[in-house]
Amino acid sequence: MQNKIAELISKELNIGLNSVSNTVKLLDDGATIPFISRYRKEATGNLDDESVQSVEARLRYYRELEKRKGTILKTIESQGKLSEELTAKILACWDSTELEDMYLPYKPKRKTRAEAARQLGLEPLAKIIMSQRSDNIVERAEQWVNGESVPDAESAIAGAQDIIAEWISENNAVRNSVRRMFRHEAVISSHYVKGKEIEGRNYENYYEFSRPLRHIQSHQLLAIRRGEKEGFLKVSIDIDNERALDNIGRIVVKGRGEASQLVEEAAQDSYKRLLKPQIESEFAASSKERADEEAINTFASNVRQLLFAAPLGQKRVLAIDPGQRTGCKVVCLDEHGDLLCNDVIYPTAPHYDTDGARSKLLYLTEAYKIQAIALGNGTASRETERFLKKIRFRTAIDVYVVSENGASVYSASKIAREEFPDKDVTVRGAVSIGRRLIDPLAELVKIDPKSIGVGQYQHDVDQTRLREALEFTVESCVNSVGVNVNTASKELLTYVSGLGPVLAQNIVNYRGENGAFKSRSELMKVPKMGAKTFTMSAGFLRVPGAENPLDNSAVHPERYALVERMARDCGCSVKELISDASARERVELKRYVSADVGMPTLTDIMAEMEKPGRDPRNTVEVLEFDDNIRDIKDLREGMELNGIVTNVAQFGAFVDIGLHENGLVHISQLSKERVRNAGKVVKIGQHVRVRVIGVDLERKRISLSMRL
């Protein structure tokens, strides 16, 4: 069975059978996805983490299907209806829909009309009618008349037709015929609920909407379903009912006699009452599932881009959470993001204490040796930015506008309360803004990914699948970058391969009691850190300043001996091998290929020694907004402006042009070439040049184009 599952996954994902089999074995042995993709490339055939995750997801699906088969077989066996032929068919089935169709005739049913008719003993009459070989059905039905529950022949025939309707609804050929029509021809329509036209204006694009189901875009379907859930829209999925009934008739109606007429009537009832609602629900669910998958993939991609945003690095930062009525919250952070001081300034309306604000900022930037300013992009951000640009600091200090999305979620969280028990939410929010500039990844892992403002319809999709996708994305990003074990927070360490929250806390506790880790091997002294967990996590943990320079690299400890051998063969130390490019050039990789180590691992080792502990992220850049644009009313069609991409959806990208309202670049305006996937053209955080092509002042909507 294991081999069969591997074959199915291999075919489905177009991955070599050997790669799939080895990946499955590694997963079953408890290896994590980051570890497998980074340190077991020879076994997997160089699969990346997304491919390994796909194998893991399909493995889970097929194993759940195996469990379902076991449940079905036991249920049918308990009914005394399990034959060798049926057993073989069930065991050979690897499609969940097909499996459930097989099970349908044996599935324990609630009190249906057909079941009620069976209890009246009408199944034999149903078989007579279904055979369509007898006439005088009314006469034959008389024998089932009992005066009370079946008062006459018509009642007996009606009950028999209920049984026939259920048989037809459970007929595989019939179900597949209807499914084929839904698959190729179904049209989804939405209409407004009368009396709610004004209240539901957000959905007015879908008040009279109709589209082939297979062509509807995921954001459209999710919007329709949300409108339906909120009571503003009525939604239906339809096919040509007459043609569907004709197809069913060709399958179940045999002849033109009295019995055939009764079967045809039962087929019409079956389609209207049972089949169509069932298949419609099935396609509503499957279309929603596909829409969820697309939305989740887009959201996960956006989260990945945000987590991979360029860090400023270890520099002293003054962070400002701008505000008007309560002023701007100011904090000073050291190179590691630790809070040095906090204050409040009032550089904007209604207070306008610009002199006091200027003096305070000049003092703070000098006293705490500030190297950069992080400014939140919320209320009064532009006004505060203009004020900052007028200040002549004693040293050059760049001002970076930072997204505030999720900062309020963090500031009110348990994590923030533990970090700053004596500070209020406004100070915590400003700290989060500053830390996002220093290292976006390290700070954003503390916030529920759903709250960081880069999704569409994230509350409408399957929440379990969303959580799994986002957790995988965060874990993938954390392990791609690597983590400084001596400065990382518990939250960041939690996402390191193999660790989890308990070990992450133990590492922080050990660090607090014993001081900084001096080597990777010291991690083995952390409570509950076993050999297997160490193997899974060590390569992703960095120890800057360790005696062994490999401890601050992505080279796994299991390959230290191999690197030492390379150094000896070159007549130098490991440190010299890392620092001396000419020494590395003397390494002949083919000499070190073995049964366990192939060229992919050796190539990774050499790349890592060239730039030990390298950060795959770009460097942060300052973006200058047009200072003449201060309000949406200042915009004119044709204006060209600088902007930064803040969110990517399937229908386009949202761009911050320095106003409270973001503009939308529709997918048709992203490029002069046809674009099918917005994420292939733009990324979150990307600096872009856009042209204003439309302004809706009433709805505060800005239409932009990148087709300059």
VOLO-673921 format. One line per field, with one value per residue (C-alpha): chain; x, y, z. Coordinates in steps of 0.001 Angstrom, whole numbers, plus 500000, padded with zeros to 6 digits. Layout:
REM VOLO-673921
cadena	(A, ...)
u	(X, ...)
v	(Y, ...)
w	(Z, ...)
***
This chain:
REM VOLO-673921
cadena	(A, A, A, A, A, A, A, A, A, A, A, A, A, A, A, A, A, A, A, A, A, A, A, A, A, A, A, A, A, A, A, A, A, A, A, A, A, A, A, A, A, A, A, A, A, A, A, A, A, A, A, A, A, A, A, A, A, A, A, A, A, A, A, A, A, A, A, A, A, A, A, A, A, A, A, A, A, A, A, A, A, A, A, A, A, A, A, A, A, A, A, A, A, A, A, A, A, A, A, A, A, A, A, A, A, A, A, A, A, A, A, A, A, A, A, A, A, A, A, A, A, A, A, A, A, A, A, A, A, A, A, A, A, A, A, A, A, A, A, A, A, A, A, A, A, A, A, A, A, A, A, A, A, A, A, A, A, A, A, A, A, A, A, A, A, A, A, A, A, A, A, A, A, A, A, A, A, A, A, A, A, A, A, A, A, A, A, A, A, A, A, A, A, A, A, A, A, A, A, A, A, A, A, A, A, A, A, A, A, A, A, A, A, A, A, A, A, A, A, A, A, A, A, A, A, A, A, A, A, A, A, A, A, A, A, A, A, A, A, A, A, A, A, A, A, A, A, A, A, A, A, A, A, A, A, A, A, A, A, A, A, A, A, A, A, A, A, A, A, A, A, A, A, A, A, A, A, A, A, A, A, A, A, A, A, A, A, A, A, A, A, A, A, A, A, A, A, A, A, A, A, A, A, A, A, A, A, A, A, A, A, A, A, A, A, A, A, A, A, A, A, A, A, A, A, A, A, A, A, A, A, A, A, A, A, A, A, A, A, A, A, A, A, A, A, A, A, A, A, A, A, A, A, A, A, A, A, A, A, A, A, A, A, A, A, A, A, A, A, A, A, A, A, A, A, A, A, A, A, A, A, A, A, A, A, A, A, A, A, A, A, A, A, A, A, A, A, A, A, A, A, A, A, A, A, A, A, A, A, A, A, A, A, A, A, A, A, A, A, A, A, A, A, A, A, A, A, A, A, A, A, A, A, A, A, A, A, A, A, A, A, A, A, A, A, A, A, A, A, A, A, A, A, A, A, A, A, A, A, A, A, A, A, A, A, A, A, A, A, A, A, A, A, A, A, A, A, A, A, A, A, A, A, A, A, A, A, A, A, A, A, A, A, A, A, A, A, A, A, A, A, A, A, A, A, A, A, A, A, A, A, A, A, A, A, A, A, A, A, A, A, A, A, A, A, A, A, A, A, A, A, A, A, A, A, A, A, A, A, A, A, A, A, A, A, A, A, A, A, A, A, A, A, A, A, A, A, A, A, A, A, A, A, A, A, A, A, A, A, A, A, A, A, A, A, A, A, A, A, A, A, A, A, A, A, A, A, A, A, A, A, A, A, A, A, A, A, A, A, A, A, A, A, A, A, A, A, A, A, A, A, A, A, A, A, A, A, A, A, A, A, A, A, A, A, A, A, A, A, A, A, A, A, A, A, A, A, A, A, A, A, A, A, A, A, A, A, A, A, A, A, A, A, A, A, A, A, A, A, A, A, A, A, A, A, A, A, A, A, A, A, A, A, A, A, A, A, A, A, A, A, A, A, A, A, A, A, A, A, A, A, A, A, A, A, A, A, A, A, A, A, A, A, A, A, A, A, A)
u	(500000, 502883, 504391, 501022, 500658, 504176, 503313, 500131, 501980, 504787, 502329, 500179, 503058, 505293, 508136, 510361, 509169, 512508, 512404, 508859, 509635, 512709, 510813, 507995, 510522, 512198, 508830, 507850, 511160, 510209, 512351, 511018, 510314, 513045, 515601, 514659, 514778, 518036, 520087, 518756, 518925, 520551, 517691, 514918, 516429, 516955, 513299, 512651, 510562, 507346, 507711, 508395, 505354, 503250, 504406, 503537, 500066, 499214, 500613, 498252, 495325, 495902, 496438, 493191, 491561, 492944, 491385, 488090, 488170, 488610, 485572, 483459, 484425, 483549, 480167, 479210, 480459, 478264, 475281, 476193, 476514, 480298, 481368, 484887, 484193, 483030, 486004, 488396, 486699, 486881, 490520, 491452, 489753, 491967, 489462, 487394, 484343, 484301, 484714, 481771, 479634, 480418, 479476, 476267, 473880, 475177, 475503, 473233, 470455, 468316, 464514, 464090, 460959, 462570, 463443, 459881, 458598, 460965, 459665, 456183, 457446, 457259, 460746, 459503, 456982, 459768, 461813, 458859, 458378, 462129, 462408, 459920, 458764, 455267, 452060, 448944, 451067, 447990, 446601, 449862, 450145, 446854, 448575, 450509, 447367, 446782, 444109, 446137, 449750, 449147, 445473, 445372, 447349, 448302, 449950, 451845, 453093, 454102, 456122, 457764, 458657, 460359, 462562, 463256, 464143, 466750, 468141, 468478, 470225, 472728, 473371, 477010, 476253, 473494, 475595, 478538, 476249, 475019, 478548, 479830, 477238, 478083, 481791, 481509, 478334, 477386, 476669, 476877, 474527, 473960, 471124, 470503, 468082, 465143, 465093, 468860, 470111, 471407, 472758, 474688, 476267, 479675, 478322, 476622, 478993, 477255, 473620, 472981, 475979, 476316, 479395, 480365, 481469, 484701, 485722, 484850, 487841, 488450, 488082, 484718, 483461, 484656, 483002, 479731, 479792, 480520, 477596, 475400, 476554, 475826, 472326, 472755, 472918, 471113, 473422, 472657, 474548, 472510, 472687, 470192, 467679, 465762, 468912, 470052, 466708, 466996, 470434, 469112, 466141, 468436, 470198, 467245, 464099, 463721, 460624, 457345, 455003, 453209, 456179, 458600, 456387, 456480, 460289, 460514, 458398, 460636, 463713, 462289, 461634, 465075, 466786, 464836, 464729, 467936, 470450, 470617, 470821, 473516, 475654, 475107, 476341, 479267, 480306, 479649, 482050, 484661, 484573, 484898, 487801, 489569, 488899, 490210, 493353, 494050, 493334, 495444, 498322, 498156, 497997, 500879, 502939, 502261, 503205, 506420, 507295, 506543, 508625, 511434, 511289, 514697, 516008, 517885, 520091, 521568, 521307, 519927, 516430, 514052, 510500, 507444, 503832, 502160, 498957, 497038, 494872, 497155, 500401, 503145, 504583, 508368, 510709, 514460, 515783, 519316, 520876, 518998, 515621, 515721, 513823, 516035, 513426, 509975, 508323, 505554, 505775, 503070, 504303, 500876, 497308, 495605, 498547, 501295, 504125, 506669, 509445, 509135, 508945, 512035, 514069, 513081, 513974, 517327, 518130, 517013, 518835, 522091, 521762, 521006, 523176, 520210, 521065, 517608, 513980, 511055, 507759, 504447, 502196, 498982, 497062, 499132, 502041, 502549, 502292, 504833, 507125, 507112, 507925, 510864, 512338, 512594, 514767, 518505, 519883, 523537, 524229, 522516, 519463, 517204, 513458, 511732, 507948, 506941, 503612, 501636, 499417, 499107, 501054, 497933, 497339, 500860, 500658, 497590, 498909, 500199, 503638, 503797, 502551, 505292, 507947, 506778, 504589, 504993, 504322, 500979, 499820, 500941, 504563, 504474, 503068, 505892, 508456, 506938, 507218, 510897, 511713, 510037, 512607, 515536, 514347, 510833, 510980, 511957, 509134, 506317, 506516, 504985, 501775, 499051, 499780, 496080, 496506, 499436, 497323, 498396, 495435, 492123, 489136, 491341, 488400, 486254, 488537, 489004, 490690, 492469, 494060, 494915, 496601, 498612, 499707, 500743, 502579, 504489, 505272, 506565, 508593, 510049, 511067, 512605, 514688, 515735, 517188, 518561, 518342, 520898, 520443, 521798, 519371, 516269, 512994, 511037, 508522, 511214, 512880, 509519, 509546, 513040, 513013, 512352, 512053, 508515, 507401, 508700, 512265, 512259, 511439, 514062, 516702, 515755, 515816, 519207, 520561, 519288, 520851, 524169, 524846, 525257, 525832, 529457, 528915, 526228, 527238, 526287, 522675, 522763, 522811, 519374, 516691, 514748, 517181, 517707, 520034, 517263, 515974, 519511, 519960, 516728, 517487, 521233, 521838, 519326, 520728, 523657, 526242, 528111, 531616, 531859, 535321, 534314, 533281, 530990, 528748, 527737, 526912, 524303, 526772, 525240, 527311, 527066, 529292, 531902, 534277, 533951, 534866, 537783, 538995, 538791, 540835, 543492, 543731, 544300, 546902, 544967, 542529, 538738, 538921, 541464, 539369, 536418, 538357, 540677, 538996, 542161, 542124, 538521, 539407, 541812, 538974, 538055, 534467, 534375, 536901, 534377, 531380, 530278, 527239, 525840, 527125, 526549, 527240, 524136, 525337, 528941, 527884, 525793, 528757, 531072, 528483, 528021, 531764, 531938, 529414, 528987, 525611, 524533, 521120, 519068, 517101, 517788, 518860, 516270, 515772, 514184, 511221, 510425, 506709, 505574, 505394, 502793, 500215, 498752, 495094, 493119, 491672, 495179, 495226, 494650, 494424, 497751, 499911, 502951, 503940, 506260, 504602, 505258, 503293, 501465, 499322, 498968, 495618, 494555, 492938, 495859, 498049, 497453, 499992, 500766, 501366, 501694, 498002, 495717, 494019, 495988, 495488, 494663, 496587, 494188, 495820, 495127, 497208, 500247, 502060, 501723, 501900, 498989, 499280, 497613, 499129, 499759, 502289, 504545, 504859, 504930, 505965, 505058, 507498, 508477, 509026, 507039, 506220, 502493, 500126, 496759, 493989, 490921, 489795, 486432, 486198, 482851, 484050, 487676, 489009, 492143, 492815, 496441, 498407, 501962, 501652, 503715)
v	(500000, 502354, 501757, 502417, 505734, 506758, 505888, 507978, 510988, 510640, 510690, 513446, 515834, 514772, 513949, 510897, 507804, 507396, 511011, 510588, 507278, 508710, 511859, 509763, 507701, 510847, 512307, 509051, 509099, 512485, 514764, 518294, 519815, 522522, 519899, 517532, 520221, 521763, 518802, 515716, 516834, 513631, 511546, 513800, 514580, 518220, 518948, 522409, 522945, 523606, 520324, 518424, 520068, 519000, 515414, 515605, 517024, 514323, 511634, 512862, 512843, 509273, 507971, 509575, 507919, 504576, 505109, 506025, 502804, 500839, 502535, 501927, 498247, 497687, 499406, 497383, 494167, 494811, 494931, 491526, 493010, 492962, 490781, 490008, 491989, 495071, 494797, 494723, 497736, 499778, 498900, 499787, 503216, 506273, 509048, 510318, 511259, 507871, 506128, 507971, 507141, 503454, 503750, 505705, 502709, 501241, 504448, 504478, 506943, 509185, 508913, 509532, 509057, 506014, 504505, 505058, 503257, 500354, 499996, 499672, 496722, 498506, 497623, 494530, 496728, 499219, 496388, 495323, 498871, 499448, 496263, 497885, 494475, 494527, 496366, 496694, 498207, 499508, 495995, 494571, 497346, 496324, 493506, 496097, 497986, 497455, 500012, 502245, 503085, 502163, 503061, 502506, 501416, 504994, 505351, 502100, 503243, 506656, 504957, 502651, 505681, 507253, 504159, 504271, 507980, 507140, 504294, 506635, 509275, 506606, 505269, 505954, 506420, 508911, 510851, 511044, 512217, 515122, 515809, 516084, 518728, 520676, 520401, 521769, 523834, 525032, 528748, 530514, 533457, 535966, 538438, 540996, 540300, 542673, 545404, 545229, 546989, 550062, 548272, 545838, 548324, 546749, 543880, 545898, 544422, 541110, 542272, 540808, 538576, 535424, 533509, 529958, 528273, 526974, 530486, 532468, 534031, 533065, 536591, 536893, 533618, 534455, 537873, 536292, 533709, 536396, 538455, 535360, 534649, 538230, 538050, 540499, 538033, 534938, 532504, 529510, 527113, 525877, 523650, 522873, 520866, 519470, 518127, 516672, 514839, 513572, 512146, 510478, 509077, 507440, 505667, 504477, 504488, 501385, 501476, 503407, 501291, 502129, 501095, 503118, 506168, 505698, 505349, 508554, 510368, 509003, 510186, 513706, 513677, 512197, 514920, 517814, 516662, 514636, 514664, 518319, 519654, 517085, 517726, 521477, 521366, 519219, 521727, 524676, 523053, 522105, 525558, 527143, 524809, 525880, 529536, 529011, 527397, 530292, 532896, 531045, 530670, 534400, 535275, 532939, 534415, 537924, 536890, 535352, 538608, 540630, 538353, 538513, 542320, 543945, 544482, 547605, 545438, 546078, 549848, 552193, 553288, 556000, 554816, 557049, 555926, 559049, 560459, 563709, 564095, 562071, 563035, 560901, 558106, 558020, 555200, 554730, 551215, 549850, 547626, 544567, 546276, 546695, 549705, 552547, 555257, 556448, 559860, 561817, 564708, 566934, 568083, 568139, 569374, 570040, 570817, 572047, 572074, 571907, 573624, 571240, 568244, 569368, 569961, 566591, 564700, 566460, 565514, 561869, 561249, 562560, 561083, 557575, 557747, 557118, 555964, 555761, 556754, 554361, 556159, 554290, 554799, 555439, 558627, 561823, 559881, 562224, 565341, 563886, 562885, 566412, 567741, 565320, 566334, 569930, 569004, 569372, 566468, 566619, 563467, 562128, 560099, 558437, 558269, 554994, 554686, 551347, 549516, 549585, 546639, 544348, 546611, 547191, 543424, 542894, 545764, 544230, 540650, 538463, 538515, 542328, 542351, 539897, 541980, 545350, 544816, 548423, 550092, 550916, 549719, 552897, 552417, 548739, 549644, 552117, 549504, 547068, 549656, 550244, 546555, 545937, 548222, 546523, 542989, 542509, 538730, 538658, 541052, 539859, 536255, 537597, 538533, 536282, 536338, 537005, 540386, 541797, 543283, 541451, 539160, 539198, 537329, 535597, 535305, 533613, 530700, 527371, 528445, 525136, 525121, 528818, 528262, 525318, 527281, 530335, 528299, 526548, 529897, 531443, 528328, 528286, 531957, 531669, 528645, 530144, 533171, 531383, 532528, 534031, 531763, 534427, 537224, 535482, 535794, 532777, 533433, 533398, 530282, 528493, 528403, 526915, 523408, 520826, 523201, 524326, 526551, 524424, 524079, 527702, 528808, 526441, 527992, 531496, 530348, 528664, 531801, 533930, 531672, 530848, 533722, 533569, 530249, 529822, 526963, 524888, 521849, 523749, 523505, 519880, 521165, 522762, 520726, 518398, 518970, 515408, 514228, 514020, 517522, 518864, 517292, 518885, 522373, 522947, 523900, 526749, 528231, 530655, 531358, 534563, 534748, 531001, 529461, 527243, 529605, 526907, 527458, 530766, 529246, 527009, 524114, 521333, 519936, 516474, 517840, 519568, 516586, 516784, 520494, 519842, 517170, 519657, 522145, 519533, 518503, 522155, 522561, 525185, 525625, 525826, 529575, 530031, 527949, 530252, 533502, 532567, 532246, 530808, 527968, 527144, 527100, 524216, 522022, 519300, 518501, 515176, 513766, 514149, 512475, 509439, 507248, 509889, 513089, 514123, 517194, 519128, 519048, 519766, 522709, 524105, 523791, 525687, 528428, 528811, 529075, 531829, 533901, 532333, 533026, 535070, 536709, 536052, 539286, 542505, 545783, 548355, 551474, 554866, 555871, 559534, 560286, 563355, 566108, 568027, 565238, 565522, 564606, 562496, 565786, 566747, 563882, 564475, 561967, 561600, 562333, 560065, 559234, 557051, 554254, 551134, 547901, 547097, 544136, 541807, 540247, 538055, 541033, 543439, 545263, 547945, 550745, 553346, 556705, 558622, 559097, 557503, 555676, 553106, 553046, 549928, 548849, 546432, 543337, 544744, 547827, 546078, 545702, 546303, 542537, 540325, 539357, 536228, 536346, 539702, 538084, 537344, 541068, 542842, 541989, 543481, 546233, 546835, 550464, 551341, 554286, 554675, 556927, 558091, 556975, 557539, 559111, 558416, 561039, 559824, 556253, 557325, 554977, 555604, 553779, 553536, 552144, 550875, 550962, 554128)
w	(500000, 500822, 497384, 495728, 497553, 496504, 492888, 493041, 494505, 491976, 489076, 490518, 491326, 488424, 490813, 490434, 492314, 494083, 495287, 496589, 498333, 500061, 501079, 502561, 504525, 505888, 506899, 508594, 510474, 511933, 509757, 509272, 505867, 506172, 507210, 504379, 501688, 502956, 504144, 502351, 498724, 497517, 498907, 497561, 494205, 495198, 496041, 497497, 500625, 498695, 496794, 500017, 501558, 498565, 499016, 502712, 501968, 499415, 501729, 504439, 501983, 500834, 504340, 505463, 502464, 503633, 507056, 505426, 503398, 506616, 508178, 505078, 504856, 508514, 508107, 505015, 506631, 509684, 507315, 505878, 502394, 501873, 498954, 497727, 494563, 496496, 498863, 495914, 494297, 497508, 498162, 494581, 494765, 495336, 494681, 497613, 495492, 493760, 497111, 498657, 495604, 496132, 499775, 499192, 498802, 502080, 504064, 507143, 506344, 508420, 508119, 504383, 502305, 500688, 504062, 505283, 502174, 502785, 506320, 504809, 502772, 499413, 498120, 496188, 494369, 493594, 492048, 489905, 488620, 488121, 486019, 483585, 482400, 483902, 483072, 485195, 487975, 489791, 489977, 491244, 493811, 495395, 497296, 499351, 500407, 504144, 504944, 507273, 506382, 502712, 502154, 498389, 495325, 494483, 497908, 497388, 493976, 495367, 498119, 495578, 493454, 496485, 496721, 492964, 493209, 495835, 493717, 490761, 492901, 494003, 490493, 489548, 485846, 486655, 489152, 486760, 483954, 486080, 487312, 483737, 482985, 486125, 485369, 481823, 481750, 485249, 485608, 488960, 489443, 492202, 492767, 495468, 498293, 497944, 500544, 501154, 498018, 499857, 502927, 500756, 498349, 498853, 496740, 494011, 491413, 492095, 492234, 488777, 488181, 486104, 484988, 483984, 487194, 485730, 484638, 487753, 489496, 493085, 494476, 492738, 494158, 497658, 497467, 496310, 499069, 501665, 500351, 500580, 504131, 505186, 503703, 500817, 497914, 496722, 494924, 492708, 490450, 487500, 484428, 481655, 483687, 480703, 479078, 482403, 482721, 479139, 479954, 483108, 481189, 478665, 481528, 483642, 481459, 479290, 477112, 477051, 479135, 482352, 484528, 482415, 482836, 486606, 486507, 484447, 487049, 489805, 487848, 487649, 491390, 492051, 490037, 491517, 495153, 495569, 492747, 491732, 495310, 496133, 493051, 493299, 496901, 495800, 493133, 495431, 497897, 495290, 493654, 497097, 497824, 494625, 495387, 498916, 497566, 495186, 497877, 500442, 497985, 497192, 500879, 501736, 498908, 500229, 503763, 502424, 500658, 503768, 505986, 503446, 503374, 503461, 507017, 508028, 510220, 513625, 513830, 516452, 515513, 516652, 515920, 515699, 515853, 514400, 515838, 516105, 519182, 521485, 519758, 518228, 520386, 520163, 521235, 520926, 520305, 520407, 517712, 518993, 519207, 522988, 524331, 525584, 526214, 525208, 524889, 523126, 520674, 519105, 515674, 513964, 514464, 516792, 519135, 516790, 519323, 516526, 518444, 521381, 519063, 517125, 520277, 521724, 518552, 518231, 521826, 521480, 518201, 519672, 523154, 521863, 518735, 516441, 512916, 511310, 511895, 511430, 510853, 510979, 507964, 509922, 510724, 510313, 508821, 505872, 508034, 510449, 507591, 506203, 509671, 510038, 506690, 507877, 510859, 510404, 512419, 513384, 511360, 508265, 509350, 506796, 507431, 506489, 506314, 507872, 507638, 510875, 509946, 512938, 515302, 517397, 517492, 518806, 521319, 522991, 522867, 525668, 524013, 524212, 527811, 528772, 526990, 528336, 531402, 532564, 529176, 527575, 524157, 522385, 523442, 522508, 519086, 518449, 519484, 516989, 514208, 514978, 515196, 511846, 510275, 512015, 511168, 509742, 510034, 513703, 514623, 512377, 513639, 516861, 515045, 513670, 509906, 509239, 510957, 509023, 506244, 503099, 502487, 500645, 502062, 504641, 507006, 504337, 503452, 505211, 508442, 509068, 505615, 505944, 509304, 507939, 504856, 506861, 509484, 506710, 505079, 508296, 509126, 505619, 505817, 509286, 508330, 504991, 506766, 509843, 513447, 515827, 518841, 521197, 520279, 518897, 520766, 521933, 519149, 516449, 517859, 517897, 514091, 513834, 512406, 515126, 518087, 518922, 521834, 524743, 523484, 522309, 525851, 527267, 524984, 526144, 529787, 529370, 527703, 530588, 533218, 531523, 529169, 525404, 523670, 522700, 520248, 518604, 520623, 523794, 522662, 523784, 527381, 526939, 528767, 526424, 523542, 522303, 519556, 516960, 517697, 517597, 514156, 512894, 514264, 514501, 510869, 511137, 514356, 514165, 516882, 515930, 517363, 517994, 518012, 515106, 512285, 510878, 513918, 512337, 508965, 507360, 507208, 509286, 512195, 510613, 507802, 509969, 509648, 505869, 505832, 508184, 505783, 502898, 504930, 505762, 502105, 501213, 503961, 505904, 508780, 508437, 509185, 506389, 504012, 504662, 504388, 501500, 498099, 496557, 499117, 498241, 494550, 495280, 496580, 494078, 495050, 493196, 495670, 498493, 496864, 498873, 499432, 501840, 500301, 496706, 494614, 495788, 499411, 498463, 496296, 499170, 501541, 499200, 498615, 502357, 503006, 500407, 502407, 505841, 507452, 504437, 504629, 501464, 501913, 500028, 501596, 502624, 500497, 501168, 498987, 498378, 497936, 495988, 498617, 496589, 497013, 500493, 499946, 497479, 496172, 494981, 492470, 488773, 485958, 484180, 487236, 487586, 491155, 493203, 495130, 497117, 496707, 499947, 498903, 495932, 495017, 492127, 490441, 490846, 493343, 495963, 495989, 498670, 496981, 500236, 501019, 503578, 500692, 498700, 494945, 492919, 489849, 488169, 486688, 483202, 484086, 485533, 482239, 478537, 478201, 479240, 482904, 484296, 487766, 489455, 491786, 488805, 488059, 491422, 494972, 498333, 499246, 495612, 494655, 491532, 489307, 488610, 486674, 488004, 485639, 487806, 491095, 492760, 495514, 496830, 497372, 497960, 495311, 493268, 489988, 488917, 486009, 485627, 481830, 481487)
***
